[in-house]
């Protein structure tokens, strides 16, 4: 079954995927979203099931597919919800029997994986108590499945590239023209993650994250196409279009709810914008057309390593935008993108700590780095957002070191505009 092991050697074989922080974070979020004590990502391969990540249960186990409820989900290619194994569930007997035999009463599973050659897998949750079918948050569970598929594909890609250095050259790349056409068709839209005041719990801003609602491949996260776009001139129009759509969503929220009036929107902008003389005018045109004041717009500068400090300074665009009221932030501090010379030479309103910093707040090193960034921004009169906060303990540690703003799965994964919590009744 999904959750017991036999005498066969356990552990995920080398040809599959390793457990990663992203996979573990997804199962933790799934358990919280569904209210179930156990959540798992199980990979099916060569007649066996391997648990690659688990919350509330030990990962690394292996069982024959005959003992696997998740094998039935993959066979059907569709989600299955069993609210009580003692009910009328004859049509799902191959799923019900393994669940019952392992001591659980409720189960929900959804197929994930199988993209870009990654293994077939499921995201599932279990409970020792019976549940009502409506207890499972369908929208939330579906979004967790999207995250699981992304994390699984990333883990598989890392393993594949490590084992086969030339694999990337054989992958079918998405053409820039295809991305441009999808942008024009409205298939690429912003989804939103809240930026939260760590002390009050209030949503102070939302970050717009690009998602491609691909008609064949489903929902694609930004890392499936943004790296390609960043290497072309399309990145300029792409970022401006994301800003346009994010501000339209912001205005819709403000029209629907008074509690959105003081919420800002953060949009990622490639550093390639900021040495162009017409950058500020183009951004102003978008905000003016939307009827949004610049103080409600946070521009998160990404990919800064690709642009020299001298080019950014000589253009004076960042200074111009700040003078107009926009909030400028260097993204991914502590990650791979930001040279120290940018920090020393260019004035901004705030810094955003890379998610690796937030997810390490339970460690002495993670706390030391976050504490240093907090002290740095305080001394410079800037604000700091710590990404990657996934647990209440992460949030507590961030508060203890004096941080004010956080972002992460603890509060919400990226969600479409029409299901964002701000609009909940």
Secondary structure, DSSP 8 states (H G I E B T S, - for coil): -TT---SS--S--TTS----HHHHHHHHHHHHHHT-SEEEEEEEETTEEEEEEEESS-SS-EEEGGG-HHHHHHHHTS-EEES-TTSS-GGGHHHHHHHHHTT-SEEEEEEEE-GGG--EEEEEEEESS---GGGS-HHHHHHHHHHHHHHHHHHHHHHHHHH-TTHHHHS----HHHHHHHHHTT-EEEEEEEEEETTT--EEEEEEEEEEEETTTEEEEGGGTHHHHTTSTHHHHHHHHHHHHHHHHHHHHHHH-GGGTT-EEEEEEEGGGTTSTTHHHHHHHHHHHHT--GGGEEEEEE-GGGS-HHHHHHH-HHHHHHHHT-EEEEEEETSSS--HHHHHH---SEEEE-HHHHTTTTSHHHHHHHHHHHHHHHHHT-EEEE----SHHHHHHHHHTT--EE-STTT---EEGGG-GGG--
